[in-house]
Amino acid sequence: MAVTLEVTPTRKRRPLVVGHLDSPNISDTKLIRSLFFASQELSHMQPLRFILRRNSQSIIRKVKVLAAVFDELLRSHMVYSQSAQLCFEEMNIVMQRMKTLIEDCTRSSKLWLLLQIENVSFSFHELVTDLSTVLDILPVNDFNLSEDAEDLIVLLKKQCSDSIQFVDPRDDDLRRKVTDTIDGIKHQIVPDQSKLIGIFVDLGLLDSASLIEEIQRLEDETHDQIDERSRIAAASLIGLVRYANCVLYGPSTPSPHPDFRRHKSLSEANIPADFRCPITLELMRDPVVVSTGQTYDRESIDLWIKSGHNTCPKTGQVLKHTNLIPNSALKNLIVMWCRDQKIPFEIYGDGGVGSSTPCTEAVEFTRMMVSFLIDKLSVAEPNAVVFELRALAKSDSVARACIAEAGAIPKLVRYLGSDSPSLQINAVTAILNLSILEQNKTRIMETDGALNGVIEVLRSGATWEAKANAAATLFSLASISTYKRRLGRKVRVVTGLVDLAKQGPTSSKRDAFVAILNLAAERENVGRFVEAGVVQAAGDAFRELPEEAVSVVEAIVRKGGLMAVSAAFGLIRQLGEMMREGGDTTKESAAATLVTMCRKGGSELVAEMATIPGIERVIWEMIGTGTARGGRKAASLMRYLRRWAAGDTHETAATETQSIVVPTPSRIFNPVL
């Protein structure tokens, strides 16, 4: 079959550990007691229920025989020879491996186990073979056992030696049904619903909740796979389960009070410093190494180089060449961290992590599922269908492409103005998730009513969540420079984002500030934001969202003219406090903002900064213990203060030796639930 993986070649029997055991040297009684408890624990384990049942039952039955023997040995209080002790220790290791294998199979995806049935069956057989080897050299005659116990050992030795590797015919037949279904998808053969029901009943996946759990386990398997073929196989299975869940059980019904936020947003996570790009200070998606040995996110350093710079942003050294070398080791660490933090990790424009080419079967399953959902929109309760589209759009780039290609965007736009808060949130969030795919941004911008609908949700949405997700959608669309200018020219976008930053709860304010930061990268947009009161809104949020709020003021002051500097004049003292109390990123942004204000505003601004209590001490601390960038900015501030104190009232911009370059963070929103 197309997705059947090759069986692992037969391995040699693992040699016994005879003279180099890592096990601690324990007394005979403790060793036998440990074996007795281990065998009891394993004997009471439930065999696997739906697949590999016979394999797991066989092992558990054999261990039950051992438990009876160990019970008699425990009551005998014998002293055992060294060879017997070594056999017992090896037997303990074998039983621990048996327990681990059964537990792993219990936790694993049933479909993945089915696809790997020959490999896993071999693992069960290998354990029986290892147990047989131990029994062959066990000095039973030295134990003074009863006849019944000796007969049990003889019986067990025969069972183990006669054991052969086997795959239950029922399991093999079920695997063939699954692979036939997946193979049929490549030829666009719609799976028969009765056959789907039969497959999932045999697997014990009897309802929507169990199928959703199976999808999560398959996604975990996808992350764990190294080779491309295994990832493609897992992707095929995920497509099959998603399709079956949708077709057999219909669109999911959202909870009356769902948590529609992201699993965890990057701004809420404590991102390790090594995972942040030194330019944007955001989580790196595609880390690369430059000639100086420093690592940056590919998008950021590429933009830096294309802007005409020939130096390393972090060290200031001249780049010997502009080749960018992928930092695969760091990327793998970032992927694992995101997985642990429940943060989706995906690079725009590709098929997802670890997927260089989309899986044909998974694409066809997705297309069939999308077609089914679109047809349901006209006959079923729309909220459940839109919720399902939203969830599917979160999953991967293939799903986003399929949904958009099926014409879903105009249909979703109709529900942006819904009186149902739940339906409105689902619709705007589905559009947000679709916008993550680069080509979908153009589709959304060119769809009649889509942009205006999102803006209206931003301004007058039924819930703060709907407004926040509308802001996130605008951020996503603004990643294309032409759309950045187009959005910034719309007064409703500017005022809507500023109002959300002023009035919304913390999570909504964060989304608003990040969207503002993106739009403020376009110089012509800055004046409109200043007029709308963004500087005051950011200043009011310094305590609540210091990193985001200070970054916004920094961008506004840097890109704006004297009007922006004047608007930020009242924040000078607060910026000084942020230099004292904020985190590294906040301190850097606050210092950079003050440097820009002093350079543009002259002695009046320096004089105001000089009135901040203890400012010189704060600056010296940043120079001595701050980050490299923070130290440079602090040194510039100290030069301004000294010139001002010396009575030099001339403009100091010409004497600045350090050019002020503060790249705009290219923040990437995660798909939401």
C-alpha positions as CSV (number, residue, x, y, z in Angstrom):
1,M,0.0,0.0,0.0
2,A,1.1,3.6,-0.6
3,V,1.3,4.6,3.0
4,T,2.5,1.3,4.5
5,L,5.9,1.7,6.1
6,E,8.6,-0.9,5.7
7,V,9.0,-3.3,8.5
8,T,12.1,-2.8,10.6
9,P,14.7,-5.5,9.7
10,T,15.0,-8.4,12.2
11,R,17.5,-7.4,14.8
12,K,19.8,-9.7,16.7
13,R,18.8,-10.8,20.1
14,R,20.0,-8.3,22.6
15,P,22.9,-9.8,24.6
16,L,22.4,-10.3,28.3
17,V,24.2,-8.0,30.7
18,V,26.5,-10.3,32.5
19,G,29.2,-8.2,34.1
20,H,28.5,-4.6,33.5
21,L,25.1,-3.9,35.0
22,D,24.1,-0.4,36.0
23,S,21.6,-1.8,38.5
24,P,22.4,-1.1,42.2
25,N,23.8,-3.8,44.3
26,I,20.8,-4.8,46.5
27,S,20.2,-7.6,48.9
28,D,18.6,-10.9,47.7
29,T,15.4,-10.3,49.6
30,K,15.0,-6.8,48.2
31,L,15.8,-8.0,44.7
32,I,13.1,-10.7,44.8
33,R,10.6,-8.3,46.3
34,S,11.3,-5.9,43.5
35,L,10.7,-8.6,41.0
36,F,7.5,-9.7,42.7
37,F,6.1,-6.2,42.8
38,A,7.1,-5.6,39.2
39,S,5.5,-8.8,38.0
40,Q,2.3,-8.0,40.0
41,E,2.1,-4.6,38.5
42,L,2.5,-5.9,35.0
43,S,0.1,-8.8,35.6
44,H,-2.7,-6.4,36.6
45,M,-2.3,-4.2,33.5
46,Q,-5.1,-4.3,31.0
47,P,-4.3,-5.7,27.6
48,L,-4.7,-3.4,24.7
49,R,-8.3,-3.3,23.7
50,F,-8.7,-2.9,20.0
51,I,-5.4,-3.6,18.3
52,L,-2.4,-5.7,19.4
53,R,-4.7,-7.3,21.9
54,R,-3.3,-10.8,21.4
55,N,0.3,-9.6,21.6
56,S,-0.2,-7.7,24.9
57,Q,-2.3,-10.6,26.4
58,S,0.5,-13.1,25.6
59,I,3.0,-11.1,27.5
60,I,0.8,-10.4,30.5
61,R,-0.1,-14.1,30.8
62,K,3.6,-15.0,30.9
63,V,4.3,-12.5,33.5
64,K,1.5,-13.8,35.7
65,V,3.3,-17.2,35.7
66,L,6.4,-15.4,36.8
67,A,4.5,-13.6,39.6
68,A,3.5,-17.0,41.1
69,V,7.1,-18.2,41.1
70,F,8.5,-14.9,42.6
71,D,5.8,-15.2,45.4
72,E,7.2,-18.6,46.4
73,L,10.8,-17.3,46.2
74,L,10.0,-14.3,48.3
75,R,8.7,-16.6,51.1
76,S,11.7,-18.9,50.9
77,H,14.3,-16.3,52.1
78,M,17.1,-18.0,50.1
79,V,20.6,-16.7,49.4
80,Y,21.2,-16.8,45.7
81,S,24.3,-17.3,43.7
82,Q,25.9,-14.4,41.7
83,S,24.7,-15.9,38.4
84,A,21.1,-16.1,39.8
85,Q,21.3,-12.5,40.9
86,L,22.4,-11.4,37.4
87,C,19.6,-13.3,35.8
88,F,17.1,-11.7,38.2
89,E,18.4,-8.3,37.5
90,E,18.2,-8.9,33.7
91,M,14.6,-10.2,34.2
92,N,13.7,-7.0,36.0
93,I,15.0,-5.0,33.1
94,V,12.9,-7.1,30.6
95,M,9.8,-6.6,32.7
96,Q,10.3,-2.9,32.8
97,R,10.6,-2.8,29.1
98,M,7.4,-4.8,28.8
99,K,5.6,-2.3,31.0
100,T,6.9,0.6,29.0
101,L,5.9,-0.9,25.7
102,I,2.3,-1.5,26.8
103,E,2.0,2.0,28.3
104,D,3.4,3.6,25.1
105,C,0.9,1.6,23.0
106,T,-1.9,2.7,25.3
107,R,-1.0,6.4,24.9
108,S,-0.3,6.3,21.2
109,S,-2.5,7.0,18.3
110,K,-4.5,3.8,17.4
111,L,-4.2,4.5,13.6
112,W,-0.5,5.1,13.9
113,L,0.0,1.8,15.8
114,L,-2.1,0.1,13.1
115,L,0.1,1.5,10.4
116,Q,3.2,0.3,12.4
117,I,1.6,-3.0,13.3
118,E,4.5,-5.2,12.1
119,N,7.1,-3.1,13.8
120,V,5.3,-3.1,17.1
121,S,4.5,-6.8,16.9
122,F,8.2,-7.4,16.5
123,S,8.9,-5.4,19.6
124,F,6.5,-7.6,21.6
125,H,8.1,-10.7,20.2
126,E,11.6,-9.4,20.9
127,L,10.7,-9.1,24.6
128,V,9.5,-12.6,24.7
129,T,12.7,-13.8,23.1
130,D,14.7,-11.9,25.7
131,L,12.7,-13.4,28.5
132,S,13.3,-16.9,27.0
133,T,17.1,-16.2,27.0
134,V,17.0,-15.3,30.7
135,L,15.0,-18.4,31.5
136,D,17.4,-20.6,29.6
137,I,20.3,-19.7,31.9
138,L,18.3,-19.3,35.1
139,P,19.7,-21.8,37.7
140,V,16.3,-23.1,38.7
141,N,17.7,-26.3,40.3
142,D,19.4,-24.1,43.0
143,F,16.1,-22.6,44.2
144,N,14.5,-25.5,46.0
145,L,11.2,-24.8,44.4
146,S,8.0,-26.8,44.8
147,E,7.1,-29.1,42.0
148,D,4.2,-26.9,40.9
149,A,6.6,-23.9,40.6
150,E,9.1,-25.9,38.7
151,D,6.4,-27.1,36.3
152,L,5.3,-23.4,35.8
153,I,8.9,-22.5,34.8
154,V,9.2,-25.4,32.4
155,L,5.9,-24.5,30.9
156,L,6.9,-20.8,30.6
157,K,10.2,-21.7,29.0
158,K,8.5,-23.9,26.4
159,Q,5.9,-21.1,25.6
160,C,8.7,-18.5,25.2
161,S,10.9,-20.8,23.1
162,D,8.0,-21.7,20.8
163,S,6.9,-18.1,20.4
164,I,6.9,-16.6,17.0
165,Q,6.3,-13.1,15.7
166,F,2.7,-12.7,14.6
167,V,0.3,-10.1,13.5
168,D,-3.3,-10.7,14.4
169,P,-5.3,-11.3,11.2
170,R,-8.0,-9.0,12.4
171,D,-5.4,-6.2,12.9
172,D,-3.9,-6.8,9.5
173,D,-7.4,-6.7,7.8
174,L,-8.2,-3.4,9.6
175,R,-4.9,-2.0,8.4
176,R,-5.7,-3.0,4.8
177,K,-9.1,-1.2,5.0
178,V,-7.4,2.0,6.2
179,T,-4.7,2.0,3.6
180,D,-7.2,1.1,0.8
181,T,-9.3,4.1,1.9
182,I,-6.3,6.4,1.8
183,D,-5.2,5.0,-1.6
184,G,-8.7,5.6,-3.0
185,I,-8.4,9.3,-2.0
186,K,-5.5,9.8,-4.4
187,H,-7.9,8.9,-7.2
188,Q,-10.6,11.2,-5.7
189,I,-12.8,8.3,-4.6
190,V,-15.1,9.5,-1.8
191,P,-14.9,7.1,1.1
192,D,-18.1,5.1,1.8
193,Q,-19.6,6.3,5.1
194,S,-20.5,2.7,6.2
195,K,-16.9,1.6,5.7
196,L,-15.6,4.6,7.7
197,I,-18.0,3.8,10.5
198,G,-16.7,0.2,10.5
199,I,-13.1,1.2,10.6
200,F,-13.5,3.6,13.6
201,V,-15.8,1.3,15.5
202,D,-13.1,-1.5,15.2
203,L,-10.6,1.0,16.5
204,G,-12.8,2.0,19.5
205,L,-13.2,5.6,18.2
206,L,-16.9,5.9,18.7
207,D,-17.7,9.6,18.9
208,S,-16.4,13.0,17.9
209,A,-14.5,13.5,21.1
210,S,-12.5,10.4,20.6
211,L,-11.7,11.3,17.0
212,I,-10.5,14.8,18.1
213,E,-8.2,13.1,20.7
214,E,-6.9,10.8,18.0
215,I,-6.1,13.9,15.8
216,Q,-4.1,15.4,18.7
217,R,-2.2,12.1,19.1
218,L,-1.4,11.9,15.4
219,E,-0.2,15.5,15.4
220,D,2.2,14.6,18.3
221,E,3.4,11.7,16.2
222,T,4.0,14.1,13.2
223,H,6.3,16.2,15.4
224,D,8.2,13.1,16.6
225,Q,8.9,11.8,13.1
226,I,12.3,12.5,11.4
227,D,11.9,11.2,7.9
228,E,9.6,12.7,5.3
229,R,7.8,9.5,4.5
230,S,6.6,9.0,8.1
231,R,5.4,12.6,8.2
232,I,3.4,12.1,5.0
233,A,1.9,8.9,6.4
234,A,0.9,10.7,9.6
235,A,-0.6,13.7,7.6
236,S,-2.7,11.2,5.6
237,L,-4.1,9.7,8.7
238,I,-4.9,13.2,10.2
239,G,-6.8,14.0,7.0
240,L,-8.7,10.8,7.2
241,V,-9.8,11.3,10.8
242,R,-10.7,15.0,10.3
243,Y,-12.8,14.0,7.3
244,A,-14.5,11.2,9.2
245,N,-15.2,13.4,12.2
246,C,-16.9,16.0,10.0
247,V,-18.8,13.6,7.8
248,L,-19.9,11.1,10.4
249,Y,-20.7,13.5,13.3
250,G,-21.3,16.8,11.5
251,P,-19.9,20.2,12.3
252,S,-18.9,20.7,15.9
253,T,-21.3,22.6,18.1
254,P,-19.4,25.4,19.9
255,S,-19.7,25.6,23.7
256,P,-22.0,28.4,24.9
257,H,-19.0,30.0,26.7
258,P,-16.0,28.9,24.7
259,D,-12.4,30.1,25.2
260,F,-11.8,31.5,21.7
261,R,-8.4,32.8,22.5
262,R,-5.2,31.3,21.2
263,H,-3.7,28.4,23.0
264,K,-1.1,30.9,24.2
265,S,0.0,34.0,22.4
266,L,3.7,34.8,22.0
267,S,3.3,38.0,24.0
268,E,1.9,36.0,26.9
269,A,4.8,33.5,26.7
270,N,8.2,33.9,28.3
271,I,10.3,33.5,25.2
272,P,13.9,32.4,26.0
273,A,16.4,35.1,25.0
274,D,18.2,32.8,22.6
275,F,15.0,32.2,20.7
276,R,14.5,35.9,20.0
277,C,15.8,37.6,16.8
278,P,18.3,40.3,17.9
279,I,16.7,42.7,15.3
280,T,13.0,42.3,16.0
281,L,13.2,40.8,19.5
282,E,10.5,38.4,18.4
283,L,10.5,34.6,18.3
284,M,12.6,33.4,15.3
285,R,10.7,31.3,12.7
286,D,13.6,30.6,10.4
287,P,16.9,31.2,12.3
288,V,20.0,31.7,10.1
289,V,23.7,32.4,10.8
290,V,25.6,35.3,9.2
291,S,29.3,35.4,8.6
292,T,30.0,36.9,12.1
293,G,28.5,33.8,13.7
294,Q,25.4,35.7,15.0
295,T,21.9,34.2,14.5
296,Y,18.9,36.2,13.2
297,D,15.5,35.4,11.8
298,R,15.8,35.0,8.0
299,E,13.1,37.6,7.1
300,S,14.6,40.3,9.4
301,I,18.3,39.9,8.4
302,D,17.3,39.6,4.7
303,L,15.5,42.9,5.0
304,W,18.4,44.5,6.8
305,I,20.8,43.4,4.0
306,K,18.5,44.4,1.2
307,S,18.2,47.9,2.9
308,G,21.8,48.5,2.0
309,H,23.5,47.5,5.3
310,N,26.8,45.5,5.1
311,T,27.3,45.1,8.9
312,C,26.2,42.7,11.5
313,P,23.3,44.4,13.4
314,K,24.4,43.0,16.8
315,T,28.2,43.3,16.6
316,G,28.7,46.1,14.1
317,Q,31.3,44.1,12.2
318,V,31.4,44.2,8.4
319,L,29.9,41.1,6.9
320,K,32.5,39.2,4.9
321,H,29.7,37.8,2.7
322,T,25.9,37.8,2.7
323,N,25.3,34.1,2.7
324,L,22.7,33.0,5.2
325,I,23.3,29.5,6.7
326,P,20.2,27.8,8.3
327,N,20.5,27.1,12.0
328,S,18.7,23.8,12.0
329,A,19.6,22.9,15.6
330,L,18.2,26.1,17.0
331,K,15.1,25.8,14.9
332,N,14.4,22.3,16.2
333,L,14.7,23.6,19.8
334,I,12.3,26.4,19.0
335,V,9.8,23.9,17.5
336,M,10.0,21.7,20.6
337,W,9.6,24.8,22.9
338,C,6.5,25.9,20.9
339,R,5.0,22.5,21.2
340,D,5.5,22.4,25.0
341,Q,4.0,25.9,25.3
342,K,1.0,25.0,23.1
343,I,2.1,27.7,20.6
344,P,1.5,26.8,16.9
345,F,4.7,27.1,15.0
346,E,4.4,27.7,11.2
347,I,6.3,29.7,8.6
348,Y,4.2,31.7,6.2
349,G,3.9,30.3,2.8
350,D,4.9,26.7,3.4
351,G,3.0,23.6,4.2
352,G,3.8,23.6,7.9
353,V,6.7,22.5,10.0
354,G,8.5,19.6,8.6
355,S,6.4,19.4,5.4
356,S,8.3,20.5,2.3
357,T,5.7,19.0,0.0
358,P,2.0,18.7,0.8
359,C,0.7,15.1,1.2
360,T,-1.6,14.3,-1.8
361,E,-4.0,12.2,0.3
362,A,-4.2,14.8,3.1
363,V,-4.9,17.5,0.5
364,E,-7.8,15.5,-1.1
365,F,-9.3,14.7,2.4
366,T,-9.2,18.4,3.2
367,R,-10.8,19.4,-0.1
368,M,-13.6,16.8,0.4
369,M,-14.1,18.1,4.0
370,V,-14.2,21.7,2.9
371,S,-16.7,20.9,0.1
372,F,-18.9,19.1,2.6
373,L,-18.8,22.1,5.0
374,I,-19.5,24.7,2.3
375,D,-22.6,22.7,1.2
376,K,-23.7,22.5,4.8
377,L,-23.7,26.3,5.1
378,S,-26.9,26.5,3.1
379,V,-28.8,23.8,5.0
380,A,-27.4,23.6,8.5
381,E,-27.1,26.0,11.5
382,P,-24.4,28.4,10.3
383,N,-22.6,28.8,13.6
384,A,-21.5,25.2,13.9
385,V,-20.3,25.1,10.3
386,V,-18.4,28.4,10.6
387,F,-16.8,27.1,13.8
388,E,-15.6,24.0,11.9
389,L,-14.2,26.2,9.1
390,R,-12.4,28.3,11.7
391,A,-10.9,25.2,13.4
392,L,-9.9,23.8,10.0
393,A,-8.3,27.1,8.9
394,K,-6.2,27.0,12.1
395,S,-4.7,23.6,11.3
396,D,-2.3,24.2,8.4
397,S,-1.6,26.0,5.1
398,V,-3.1,23.3,3.0
399,A,-6.4,23.7,4.8
400,R,-6.3,27.5,4.4
401,A,-5.7,27.2,0.7
402,C,-8.5,24.7,0.2
403,I,-11.0,26.8,2.1
404,A,-10.2,29.9,0.2
405,E,-10.2,28.1,-3.2
406,A,-13.6,26.7,-2.4
407,G,-15.1,30.2,-2.2
408,A,-15.6,30.3,1.6
409,I,-14.4,33.9,2.1
410,P,-17.5,35.7,0.6
411,K,-19.7,33.3,2.6
412,L,-17.8,34.1,5.9
413,V,-18.1,37.8,5.2
414,R,-21.9,37.6,5.5
415,Y,-21.6,36.6,9.1
416,L,-19.3,39.4,10.2
417,G,-22.4,41.6,10.9
418,S,-24.3,38.8,12.7
419,D,-26.3,39.6,15.8
420,S,-25.0,36.4,17.3
421,P,-21.8,37.2,19.2
422,S,-20.6,33.6,18.8
423,L,-21.2,33.5,15.1
424,Q,-19.5,36.9,14.6
425,I,-16.4,35.7,16.6
426,N,-16.2,32.5,14.6
427,A,-16.5,34.4,11.3
428,V,-13.8,37.0,12.0
429,T,-11.5,34.4,13.5
430,A,-11.9,32.1,10.5
431,I,-10.9,35.1,8.2
432,L,-7.9,35.8,10.5
433,N,-6.7,32.2,10.2
434,L,-7.2,32.2,6.5
435,S,-5.2,35.5,6.2
436,I,-2.1,33.8,7.5
437,L,-1.5,32.2,4.1
438,E,0.1,34.8,1.9
439,Q,-2.1,34.4,-1.2
440,N,-5.2,34.6,0.9
441,K,-4.4,38.1,2.0
442,T,-5.1,39.2,-1.6
443,R,-8.3,37.2,-1.8
444,I,-9.5,38.8,1.4
445,M,-8.6,42.4,0.3
446,E,-10.3,41.9,-3.1
447,T,-13.5,40.2,-1.8
448,D,-16.4,42.7,-1.7
449,G,-17.2,43.7,1.8
450,A,-14.5,41.7,3.5
451,L,-12.2,44.6,4.6
452,N,-15.1,46.8,5.5
453,G,-16.7,44.0,7.5
454,V,-13.5,43.4,9.5
455,I,-13.2,47.1,10.2
456,E,-16.8,47.3,11.4
457,V,-16.1,44.4,13.8
458,L,-13.0,46.3,15.1
459,R,-15.1,49.4,15.7
460,S,-18.4,47.9,17.0
461,G,-18.0,44.2,17.4
462,A,-20.3,42.4,19.9
463,T,-17.4,41.4,22.2
464,W,-13.9,42.5,23.0
465,E,-12.6,39.2,21.6
466,A,-14.2,39.9,18.2
467,K,-12.6,43.3,18.2
468,A,-9.2,41.9,19.1
469,N,-9.4,39.2,16.4
470,A,-10.4,41.9,13.9
471,A,-7.3,43.9,14.9
472,A,-5.2,40.7,14.5
473,T,-6.6,40.3,11.0
474,L,-5.6,43.8,10.1
475,F,-2.1,43.1,11.4
476,S,-1.9,40.0,9.2
477,L,-3.1,41.8,6.1
478,A,-0.7,44.7,6.7
479,S,2.3,42.4,6.4
480,I,2.1,43.3,2.6
481,S,3.5,46.8,2.2
482,T,0.9,48.0,-0.3
483,Y,-1.9,46.9,2.1
484,K,-0.1,48.6,5.0
485,R,-0.4,51.9,3.2
486,R,-4.0,51.2,2.1
487,L,-5.1,50.3,5.6
488,G,-3.3,53.3,7.2
489,R,-5.2,55.7,5.0
490,K,-8.5,54.5,6.4
491,V,-9.5,56.7,9.3
492,R,-11.8,54.0,10.7
493,V,-8.8,51.6,10.9
494,V,-6.7,54.1,12.7
495,T,-9.3,55.3,15.2
496,G,-10.6,51.8,15.7
497,L,-7.2,50.5,16.7
498,V,-6.5,53.4,19.0
499,D,-9.9,53.1,20.7
500,L,-9.3,49.4,21.3
501,A,-5.8,50.3,22.7
502,K,-7.5,52.8,25.1
503,Q,-10.6,50.9,26.2
504,G,-10.1,47.2,25.7
505,P,-9.0,44.6,28.3
506,T,-5.3,43.7,28.4
507,S,-5.4,41.0,25.8
508,S,-7.3,43.2,23.3
509,K,-5.0,46.1,23.9
510,R,-2.1,43.9,23.1
511,D,-3.5,42.9,19.8
512,A,-4.3,46.6,19.0
513,F,-0.8,47.8,19.9
514,V,0.9,45.1,17.8
515,A,-1.3,46.0,14.8
516,I,-0.5,49.7,15.3
517,L,3.2,48.9,15.5
518,N,3.0,47.2,12.1
519,L,1.1,50.0,10.4
520,A,3.3,52.6,12.0
521,A,6.3,51.2,10.0
522,E,4.8,53.1,7.1
523,R,5.9,56.7,7.7
524,E,2.8,58.3,6.1
525,N,0.5,56.5,8.6
526,V,2.3,57.9,11.7
527,G,0.7,61.3,11.6
528,R,-2.8,59.9,11.5
529,F,-2.1,57.7,14.6
530,V,-0.7,60.8,16.4
531,E,-3.8,62.8,15.6
532,A,-5.9,59.8,16.9
533,G,-4.2,59.9,20.3
534,V,-2.0,56.8,20.1
535,V,0.8,58.3,22.1
536,Q,-1.4,59.0,25.1
537,A,-3.0,55.6,24.7
538,A,0.4,53.9,24.8
539,G,1.5,56.1,27.7
540,D,-1.5,55.0,29.7
541,A,-0.6,51.4,29.1
542,F,3.1,51.6,30.2
543,R,2.4,49.7,33.4
544,E,-0.1,47.2,31.9
545,L,1.8,46.3,28.7
546,P,5.2,47.9,29.0
547,E,6.9,46.1,26.1
548,E,4.2,46.7,23.6
549,A,3.3,50.2,24.6
550,V,6.9,51.5,24.8
551,S,7.7,49.9,21.4
552,V,4.7,51.8,19.9
553,V,6.0,55.1,21.3
554,E,9.5,54.3,20.0
555,A,8.1,53.6,16.5
556,I,5.9,56.7,16.4
557,V,8.7,59.1,17.6
558,R,11.2,57.6,15.2
559,K,9.0,57.6,12.1
560,G,7.1,60.8,13.0
561,G,8.2,64.4,12.9
562,L,8.2,67.1,15.5
563,M,4.5,66.6,16.1
564,A,5.2,63.1,17.3
565,V,8.0,64.3,19.5
566,S,5.8,67.0,20.9
567,A,3.0,64.4,21.6
568,A,5.5,62.2,23.5
569,F,7.0,65.1,25.6
570,G,4.7,64.3,28.5
571,L,6.0,60.8,28.6
572,I,9.7,61.6,29.2
573,R,9.5,60.9,32.9
574,Q,7.6,57.7,32.4
575,L,10.2,56.6,29.8
576,G,12.9,57.2,32.4
577,E,11.0,55.0,34.8
578,M,10.7,52.2,32.2
579,M,14.5,52.4,31.8
580,R,14.8,51.7,35.6
581,E,12.0,49.1,36.1
582,G,11.3,47.4,32.7
583,G,12.6,44.3,31.2
584,D,15.6,44.3,28.8
585,T,13.4,44.9,25.8
586,T,11.4,47.6,27.4
587,K,14.6,49.3,28.7
588,E,16.1,49.3,25.2
589,S,13.0,50.7,23.6
590,A,12.6,53.4,26.3
591,A,16.3,54.5,25.9
592,A,16.0,54.5,22.1
593,T,12.9,56.6,22.3
594,L,14.6,59.2,24.5
595,V,17.7,59.2,22.2
596,T,15.4,60.0,19.2
597,M,13.5,62.7,21.1
598,C,16.7,64.4,22.2
599,R,18.1,64.3,18.7
600,K,15.0,65.7,17.2
601,G,13.8,68.0,20.0
602,G,17.1,69.6,21.2
603,S,18.0,71.1,24.5
604,E,14.5,71.6,25.8
605,L,13.9,67.8,25.8
606,V,17.3,67.1,27.2
607,A,16.6,69.5,30.1
608,E,13.3,67.8,30.8
609,M,15.1,64.4,30.9
610,A,17.7,65.8,33.2
611,T,15.0,66.5,35.8
612,I,14.2,62.8,36.2
613,P,15.4,61.8,39.7
614,G,18.4,59.4,39.5
615,I,18.5,59.4,35.7
616,E,22.3,59.4,35.5
617,R,22.5,56.4,37.7
618,V,19.9,54.5,35.6
619,I,21.9,55.4,32.5
620,W,25.2,54.2,34.0
621,E,23.6,50.9,35.1
622,M,22.4,50.3,31.5
623,I,25.8,51.1,30.1
624,G,27.4,48.6,32.6
625,T,24.9,45.8,32.8
626,G,22.4,46.3,30.0
627,T,22.2,44.6,26.7
628,A,24.6,45.6,23.9
629,R,21.9,47.7,22.2
630,G,20.7,49.1,25.5
631,G,24.2,50.1,26.4
632,R,24.7,52.0,23.2
633,K,21.5,53.9,23.6
634,A,22.3,54.7,27.2
635,A,25.8,56.0,26.2
636,S,24.2,58.3,23.7
637,L,21.8,59.7,26.4
638,M,24.8,60.3,28.7
639,R,26.5,62.3,25.9
640,Y,23.4,64.4,25.5
641,L,23.2,65.1,29.2
642,R,26.9,66.1,29.5
643,R,26.6,68.5,26.5
644,W,23.5,70.0,28.0
645,A,25.2,70.3,31.4
646,A,28.2,72.0,29.7
647,G,25.9,74.6,28.2
648,D,26.1,73.3,24.6
649,T,22.7,74.2,23.3
650,H,23.5,73.5,19.6
651,E,21.8,70.6,17.9
652,T,23.7,67.4,18.6
653,A,22.4,65.3,15.8
654,A,25.5,66.0,13.6
655,T,27.8,64.9,16.4
656,E,26.0,61.5,16.9
657,T,28.4,58.8,16.0
658,Q,25.9,56.0,16.2
659,S,23.2,55.9,13.6
660,I,19.8,55.2,15.0
661,V,18.3,52.1,13.4
662,V,15.4,50.4,15.1
663,P,13.9,47.8,12.8
664,T,10.1,47.4,13.1
665,P,9.1,44.1,14.7
666,S,7.6,41.8,12.1
667,R,5.4,40.0,14.6
668,I,3.6,36.9,13.4
669,F,0.2,36.2,14.8
670,N,-0.5,32.5,15.7
671,P,-3.6,30.8,14.4
672,V,-6.4,30.9,17.0
673,L,-8.7,28.2,18.1
